[in-house]
Amino acid sequence: MSPKVTENHKEERKRSILEAAKKIFIKKGYDAFVMQDVIDAVDLSRGGVYSYFSSKEDLFLSILEDSNNTYSKEIKDMAKHPSIWNSLVKDFENYKSASDTEDLFGAVQIEYFLINRLLPEKKIYMKERYQFAIEHLTNLFDEGVKKGEFNPKYPLDTIARYFITFNDGINIATIFLNKKDLNFNAQIDIFLSHLASLLGVIKE
């Protein structure tokens, strides 16, 4: 009789597959990725990998789900910060200091959505992800209003959409151009200045 595999061990295996797959997606892109790549990268049989993920897309969407969970936690942590505005600024300052190649998984996400942009079910999924981000940002800004930090000039969900549009736009630009060519840091500074005005940040 084979030994019973514990739930913790199963979760560790699943996590190792996801981490290996993410690195391969970054290296090869979505379209060029094949399941054999991740089978070769982890210490599991073909059947072992497929017992966790049925396809390349299943694997990729699981990584995106992980990303959603991380994003949700980060937003909730920001909401608990004594100063939500300072927490936002710190997040963008970290973004400014990150290397050009630090988060290339964003490029893979764009590739996936472009490949699938004409499929109705994928359009629904993209819209759901967009609404997810708007809801979390709106709630974060609303928490700032409740704390007396913000006196917004526009509806909070509109400001959230502006935030996402800028963030997505500059992320796409960094796929093709380096931060120096984009004058990246100056753009972030201008965005933060404008965002502070829109949110009506109240200085202590």
Backbone as numpy.savetxt, mean C-alpha at the origin, in Angstrom:
# Nx Ny Nz CAx CAy CAz Cx Cy Cz
2.17 -42.89 10.29 1.32 -41.69 10.29 2.21 -40.44 10.29
1.92 -39.50 9.38 2.72 -38.28 9.32 2.37 -37.37 10.48
3.36 -36.60 10.98 3.09 -35.71 12.12 2.09 -34.62 11.76
1.27 -34.26 12.75 0.26 -33.23 12.54 0.92 -31.86 12.44
0.53 -31.11 11.42 1.08 -29.77 11.22 0.22 -28.77 12.00
0.85 -28.02 12.89 0.10 -27.07 13.71 -0.33 -25.86 12.89
-1.33 -25.14 13.40 -1.81 -23.94 12.71 -0.72 -22.88 12.63
0.10 -22.78 13.69 1.20 -21.81 13.68 2.20 -22.14 12.58
2.47 -23.43 12.42 3.42 -23.85 11.38 2.85 -23.57 9.99
1.55 -23.80 9.83 0.90 -23.50 8.55 1.00 -22.02 8.24
0.79 -21.20 9.26 0.85 -19.75 9.07 2.26 -19.31 8.71
3.26 -19.93 9.34 4.66 -19.61 9.03 4.99 -19.99 7.59
4.50 -21.14 7.15 4.72 -21.57 5.76 4.07 -20.58 4.79
2.83 -20.22 5.10 2.11 -19.28 4.24 2.85 -17.96 4.17
3.34 -17.49 5.32 4.06 -16.22 5.37 5.35 -16.29 4.55
6.06 -17.42 4.62 7.31 -17.56 3.87 7.05 -17.56 2.37
5.93 -18.15 1.95 5.56 -18.15 0.53 5.25 -16.73 0.08
4.48 -16.00 0.88 4.12 -14.62 0.53 5.35 -13.73 0.43
6.26 -13.86 1.38 7.47 -13.03 1.38 8.35 -13.34 0.18
8.50 -14.62 -0.13 9.31 -15.01 -1.29 8.66 -14.53 -2.58
7.34 -14.68 -2.67 6.62 -14.28 -3.88 6.71 -12.78 -4.11
6.61 -12.00 -3.05 6.67 -10.55 -3.19 8.02 -10.12 -3.78
9.09 -10.73 -3.31 10.43 -10.42 -3.83 10.53 -10.77 -5.32
9.93 -11.89 -5.70 9.99 -12.32 -7.10 9.13 -11.41 -7.98
7.95 -11.03 -7.48 7.10 -10.10 -8.22 7.86 -8.79 -8.48
8.57 -8.30 -7.47 9.33 -7.06 -7.62 10.44 -7.23 -8.66
11.08 -8.38 -8.64 12.20 -8.63 -9.56 11.74 -8.86 -11.00
10.64 -9.62 -11.19 10.23 -10.03 -12.53 9.02 -9.28 -13.08
8.22 -8.69 -12.18 6.96 -8.10 -12.62 5.84 -9.13 -12.55
4.60 -8.65 -12.67 3.45 -9.55 -12.54 3.35 -10.52 -13.71
3.43 -10.01 -14.92 3.18 -10.83 -16.10 4.20 -11.96 -16.25
5.47 -11.68 -15.95 6.53 -12.67 -16.15 6.62 -13.69 -15.01
5.98 -13.40 -13.90 6.00 -14.31 -12.75 5.25 -15.60 -13.07
5.84 -16.74 -12.69 5.15 -18.03 -12.79 5.24 -18.73 -11.44
4.30 -19.60 -11.16 4.26 -20.26 -9.86 5.52 -21.07 -9.57
6.15 -21.59 -10.63 7.37 -22.36 -10.43 8.46 -21.52 -9.78
8.42 -20.19 -10.02 9.41 -19.30 -9.40 9.37 -19.40 -7.88
8.18 -19.35 -7.33 8.06 -19.38 -5.87 8.27 -20.79 -5.33
7.89 -21.80 -6.11 8.15 -23.19 -5.70 9.66 -23.41 -5.56
10.43 -22.86 -6.50 11.89 -22.98 -6.45 12.49 -22.19 -5.29
11.79 -21.14 -4.85 12.36 -20.24 -3.84 12.10 -20.69 -2.40
11.09 -21.55 -2.20 10.76 -21.99 -0.84 10.98 -23.49 -0.70
11.11 -23.92 0.52 11.39 -25.34 0.80 10.09 -26.13 0.90
9.33 -26.12 -0.21 8.06 -26.84 -0.26 7.90 -27.47 -1.64
7.12 -28.53 -1.69 6.83 -29.17 -2.97 5.82 -28.33 -3.74
5.62 -28.68 -5.01 4.60 -28.01 -5.82 3.22 -28.12 -5.16
2.90 -29.33 -4.70 1.62 -29.53 -4.03 1.52 -28.74 -2.74
2.67 -28.59 -2.05 2.68 -27.82 -0.81 2.33 -26.37 -1.04
2.91 -25.78 -2.09 2.63 -24.37 -2.41 1.17 -24.21 -2.85
0.71 -25.13 -3.72 -0.65 -25.03 -4.24 -1.71 -25.32 -3.17
-1.31 -25.94 -2.07 -2.27 -26.16 -0.99 -2.61 -24.85 -0.28
-1.74 -23.84 -0.46 -1.98 -22.52 0.13 -2.54 -21.53 -0.88
-2.04 -21.60 -2.11 -2.44 -20.63 -3.14 -2.70 -21.36 -4.45
-3.87 -21.13 -5.03 -4.29 -21.89 -6.20 -3.72 -21.37 -7.51
-3.21 -20.13 -7.51 -2.73 -19.54 -8.76 -1.85 -18.33 -8.47
-1.23 -17.82 -9.51 -0.44 -16.59 -9.39 -1.30 -15.44 -8.89
-2.49 -15.31 -9.43 -3.36 -14.21 -9.03 -3.81 -14.35 -7.58
-4.13 -15.57 -7.17 -4.51 -15.82 -5.78 -3.38 -15.38 -4.85
-2.17 -15.71 -5.21 -0.99 -15.34 -4.43 -0.82 -13.83 -4.40
-0.95 -13.20 -5.55 -0.77 -11.75 -5.65 -1.84 -11.01 -4.83
-3.08 -11.45 -4.94 -4.16 -10.78 -4.20 -4.00 -10.97 -2.69
-3.39 -12.07 -2.28 -3.12 -12.28 -0.86 -2.08 -11.28 -0.36
-1.10 -10.97 -1.22 -0.10 -9.96 -0.86 -0.77 -8.59 -0.75
-1.69 -8.29 -1.67 -2.42 -7.02 -1.60 -3.27 -6.94 -0.34
-3.86 -8.06 0.05 -4.66 -8.09 1.28 -3.79 -7.81 2.49
-2.59 -8.36 2.49 -1.62 -8.06 3.55 -1.31 -6.57 3.59
-1.15 -6.00 2.39 -0.86 -4.57 2.28 -2.01 -3.74 2.85
-3.24 -4.15 2.57 -4.42 -3.47 3.12 -4.41 -3.50 4.64
-4.09 -4.66 5.19 -4.08 -4.81 6.65 -3.01 -3.93 7.28
-1.85 -3.86 6.63 -0.77 -3.01 7.13 -1.17 -1.54 7.08
-1.78 -1.14 5.95 -2.23 0.24 5.77 -3.26 0.60 6.84
-4.21 -0.30 7.08 -5.25 -0.05 8.07 -4.65 0.14 9.46
-3.68 -0.69 9.80 -3.04 -0.58 11.12 -2.27 0.73 11.24
-1.56 1.12 10.17 -0.79 2.36 10.21 -1.70 3.57 10.41
-2.85 3.58 9.73 -3.79 4.68 9.86 -4.36 4.74 11.28
-4.69 3.58 11.83 -5.22 3.53 13.20 -4.18 3.99 14.21
-2.91 3.63 13.97 -1.83 4.09 14.86 -1.67 5.60 14.78
-1.79 6.16 13.57 -1.71 7.61 13.40 -2.82 8.31 14.18
-4.01 7.72 14.14 -5.17 8.32 14.81 -4.96 8.41 16.33
-4.13 7.51 16.87 -3.86 7.50 18.31 -2.72 8.45 18.69
-2.02 8.95 17.69 -0.87 9.82 17.94 -1.34 11.14 18.55
-0.58 11.70 19.50 -0.97 12.99 20.09 -1.22 14.08 19.06
-0.44 14.06 17.96 -0.65 15.02 16.87 -0.74 14.25 15.56
-1.94 14.18 15.00 -2.13 13.48 13.73 -1.34 14.17 12.62
-1.35 15.49 12.63 -0.61 16.22 11.59 0.88 15.91 11.65
1.47 15.94 12.83 2.89 15.63 12.96 3.19 14.20 12.51
2.26 13.30 12.77 2.42 11.91 12.35 2.40 11.80 10.83
1.51 12.55 10.18 1.45 12.57 8.72 2.74 13.13 8.12
3.20 14.23 8.70 4.43 14.86 8.21 5.61 13.91 8.35
5.70 13.22 9.49 6.79 12.27 9.71 6.76 11.15 8.67
5.55 10.69 8.34 5.40 9.63 7.35 5.94 10.07 5.99
5.64 11.31 5.60 6.13 11.83 4.33 7.63 12.12 4.38
8.13 12.53 5.54 9.57 12.74 5.67 10.33 11.42 5.49
9.76 10.34 6.02 10.36 9.02 5.82 10.33 8.63 4.34
9.24 9.00 3.67 9.10 8.73 2.24 10.16 9.48 1.45
10.44 10.72 1.86 11.45 11.53 1.19 12.84 10.91 1.31
13.12 10.30 2.45 14.46 9.76 2.69 14.64 8.34 2.17
13.54 7.70 1.74 13.63 6.33 1.22 14.37 6.31 -0.12
15.02 5.20 -0.40 15.76 5.08 -1.66 14.80 4.92 -2.84
15.31 5.15 -4.05 14.48 5.04 -5.25 13.92 3.64 -5.46
14.60 2.63 -4.92 14.20 1.24 -5.16 13.54 0.59 -3.95
13.20 1.38 -2.94 12.75 0.79 -1.68 11.38 0.12 -1.78
10.47 0.67 -2.56 9.14 0.08 -2.62 8.69 -0.08 -4.07
9.35 -0.98 -4.79 9.01 -1.21 -6.18 7.79 -2.10 -6.35
7.24 -2.61 -5.26 6.04 -3.42 -5.38 4.88 -2.57 -5.90
4.94 -1.27 -5.66 3.92 -0.38 -6.21 3.85 -0.47 -7.72
5.00 -0.65 -8.37 5.03 -0.77 -9.83 4.33 -2.05 -10.27
4.48 -3.12 -9.49 3.84 -4.39 -9.82 2.32 -4.26 -9.68
1.87 -3.53 -8.67 0.44 -3.31 -8.50 -0.15 -2.57 -9.71
0.56 -1.55 -10.16 0.09 -0.78 -11.32 0.03 -1.68 -12.55
1.06 -2.51 -12.73 1.08 -3.45 -13.85 -0.15 -4.37 -13.80
-0.44 -4.91 -12.62 -1.57 -5.82 -12.46 -2.89 -5.13 -12.83
-3.08 -3.93 -12.32 -4.34 -3.23 -12.58 -4.47 -2.79 -14.03
-3.35 -2.44 -14.67 -3.40 -2.08 -16.08 -3.74 -3.29 -16.95
-3.14 -4.44 -16.62 -3.43 -5.66 -17.37 -4.91 -6.02 -17.28
-5.49 -5.79 -16.11 -6.87 -6.23 -15.85 -7.90 -5.11 -15.92
-7.50 -3.95 -16.44 -8.35 -2.76 -16.36 -9.68 -2.89 -17.10
-9.75 -3.78 -18.10 -10.97 -3.90 -18.90 -11.93 -4.97 -18.37
-11.51 -5.70 -17.35 -12.37 -6.75 -16.80 -13.32 -6.15 -15.76
-14.63 -6.31 -15.95 -15.61 -5.69 -15.04 -15.38 -6.04 -13.57
-15.07 -7.32 -13.28 -14.89 -7.71 -11.88 -13.66 -7.06 -11.26
-12.64 -6.79 -12.10 -11.44 -6.13 -11.58 -11.70 -4.64 -11.35
-12.54 -4.05 -12.18 -12.91 -2.64 -11.96 -13.62 -2.50 -10.62
-14.46 -3.47 -10.30 -15.15 -3.46 -9.00 -14.13 -3.56 -7.87
-13.16 -4.45 -8.04 -12.13 -4.63 -7.01 -11.30 -3.36 -6.84
-10.93 -2.73 -7.96 -10.16 -1.48 -7.89 -10.94 -0.40 -7.16
-12.24 -0.32 -7.47 -13.09 0.68 -6.81 -13.18 0.41 -5.32
-13.27 -0.86 -4.95 -13.34 -1.22 -3.53 -12.07 -0.81 -2.80
-10.92 -1.01 -3.43 -9.64 -0.61 -2.82 -9.58 0.91 -2.67
-10.08 1.62 -3.67 -10.10 3.08 -3.63 -11.00 3.56 -2.48
-12.18 2.97 -2.37 -13.11 3.34 -1.30 -12.53 3.01 0.07
-11.81 1.90 0.14 -11.16 1.49 1.39 -10.18 2.57 1.85
-9.37 3.07 0.92 -8.39 4.11 1.25 -9.08 5.41 1.64
-10.12 5.80 0.89 -10.86 7.03 1.20 -11.46 6.96 2.60
-12.08 5.83 2.91 -12.72 5.67 4.22 -11.72 5.81 5.36
-10.56 5.17 5.21 -9.56 5.22 6.28 -8.98 6.63 6.44
-8.70 7.29 5.33 -8.16 8.65 5.41 -9.19 9.63 5.96
-10.43 9.50 5.52 -11.50 10.37 6.01 -11.66 10.22 7.52
-11.63 8.98 7.99 -11.74 8.73 9.43 -10.56 9.33 10.19
-9.37 9.25 9.59 -8.18 9.83 10.22 -8.32 11.34 10.33
-8.72 11.98 9.23 -8.89 13.44 9.25 -9.99 13.85 10.23
-11.05 13.05 10.29 -12.15 13.34 11.21 -11.67 13.27 12.66
-10.78 12.34 12.93 -10.21 12.24 14.28 -9.43 13.51 14.61
-8.75 14.06 13.59 -8.02 15.31 13.79 -8.95 16.47 14.09
-10.13 16.47 13.44 -11.14 17.50 13.73 -11.61 17.37 15.17
-11.90 16.14 15.59 -12.38 15.90 16.95 -11.35 16.32 18.00
-10.07 16.17 17.66 -9.00 16.54 18.59 -8.73 18.05 18.59
-9.38 18.75 17.68 -9.16 20.20 17.58 -7.92 20.58 16.80
-7.39 19.62 16.02 -6.19 19.89 15.20 -6.54 20.51 13.85
-7.69 20.13 13.30 -8.06 20.53 11.94 -9.36 21.32 11.92
-9.39 22.31 11.04 -10.61 23.05 10.75 -10.73 23.10 9.22
-11.19 21.99 8.61 -11.09 21.81 7.16 -11.90 22.81 6.34
-11.36 23.14 5.15 -12.01 24.06 4.23 -12.93 23.35 3.25
-12.74 22.04 3.11 -13.54 21.23 2.18 -14.00 19.97 2.89
-14.98 19.26 2.33 -15.40 17.98 2.93 -14.20 17.04 3.06
-14.16 16.30 4.16 -13.00 15.46 4.44 -12.79 14.37 3.40
-13.88 13.83 2.85 -13.71 12.78 1.84 -13.13 13.35 0.54
-13.40 14.63 0.26 -12.81 15.28 -0.91 -11.31 15.47 -0.72
-10.92 15.87 0.49 -9.49 16.02 0.80 -8.80 14.66 0.74
-9.49 13.61 1.19 -8.93 12.26 1.12 -8.68 11.86 -0.33
-9.61 12.20 -1.22 -9.43 11.89 -2.65 -8.24 12.64 -3.23
-8.10 13.90 -2.85 -6.95 14.69 -3.31 -5.65 14.06 -2.82
-5.64 13.63 -1.57 -4.47 12.97 -0.97 -4.08 11.74 -1.79
-5.06 10.91 -2.11 -4.81 9.67 -2.86 -4.33 9.98 -4.27
-4.95 10.98 -4.91 -4.56 11.34 -6.28 -3.11 11.79 -6.34
-2.70 12.62 -5.39 -1.30 13.06 -5.36 -0.38 11.87 -5.10
-0.72 11.08 -4.10 0.14 9.96 -3.71 0.30 8.95 -4.85
-0.82 8.61 -5.51 -0.75 7.67 -6.63 0.06 8.26 -7.79
-0.16 9.54 -8.06 0.54 10.18 -9.17 2.04 10.20 -8.98
2.49 10.56 -7.80 3.93 10.64 -7.59 4.55 9.25 -7.49
3.76 8.27 -7.01 4.25 6.89 -7.00 4.47 6.37 -8.42
3.53 6.67 -9.31 3.68 6.26 -10.71 4.91 6.93 -11.33
5.09 8.21 -11.04 6.22 8.94 -11.61 7.56 8.35 -11.17
7.63 7.89 -9.91 8.90 7.35 -9.41 9.24 5.99 -10.02
8.28 5.37 -10.69 8.58 4.11 -11.38 9.49 4.38 -12.58
9.27 5.52 -13.23 9.98 5.82 -14.48 11.11 6.83 -14.30
11.04 7.66 -13.26 12.04 8.69 -13.05 12.58 8.60 -11.63
13.84 9.00 -11.44 14.36 8.99 -10.07 13.91 10.25 -9.33
14.10 10.24 -8.03 13.59 11.33 -7.20 14.26 12.66 -7.51
15.53 12.60 -7.90 16.23 13.84 -8.24 15.60 14.50 -9.46
15.32 13.71 -10.50 14.71 14.26 -11.71 13.33 14.84 -11.43
12.62 14.23 -10.49 11.27 14.69 -10.15 11.26 15.90 -9.21
12.45 16.23 -8.68 12.50 17.23 -7.59 11.52 16.79 -6.50
11.65 15.53 -6.15 10.69 14.82 -5.31 10.43 15.51 -3.97
11.50 15.86 -3.27 11.34 16.43 -1.93 10.58 17.75 -1.96
10.87 18.56 -2.98 10.17 19.85 -3.10 8.68 19.62 -3.37
8.37 18.62 -4.19 6.96 18.32 -4.46 6.23 17.88 -3.20
6.90 17.07 -2.38 6.30 16.64 -1.12 6.06 17.84 -0.21
7.03 18.74 -0.14 6.90 19.93 0.71 5.72 20.80 0.26
5.58 20.98 -1.05 4.47 21.78 -1.59 3.13 21.10 -1.27
3.10 19.78 -1.46 1.87 19.04 -1.17 1.48 19.18 0.30
2.45 19.03 1.21 2.15 19.14 2.63 1.66 20.54 3.00
2.25 21.54 2.36 1.82 22.92 2.60 0.36 23.11 2.17
0.04 22.56 1.00 -1.33 22.67 0.49 -2.29 21.85 1.34
-1.87 20.65 1.73 -2.72 19.80 2.56 -3.01 20.46 3.91
-2.00 21.10 4.49 -2.20 21.80 5.76 -3.25 22.90 5.62
-3.22 23.58 4.47 -4.20 24.64 4.22 -5.60 24.05 4.05
-5.72 22.96 3.31 -7.03 22.33 3.09 -7.63 21.79 4.38
-6.77 21.18 5.20 -7.24 20.62 6.47 -7.45 21.70 7.53
-6.87 22.88 7.28 -6.97 23.95 8.27 -6.25 23.57 9.55
-4.98 23.15 9.39 -4.21 22.72 10.56 -4.09 23.88 11.53
-4.46 23.62 12.77 -4.43 24.65 13.82 -3.11 24.54 14.57
-2.30 25.55 14.45 -0.99 25.56 15.11 -1.17 25.80 16.60
-0.40 25.05 17.38 -0.48 25.22 18.84 0.23 26.50 19.27
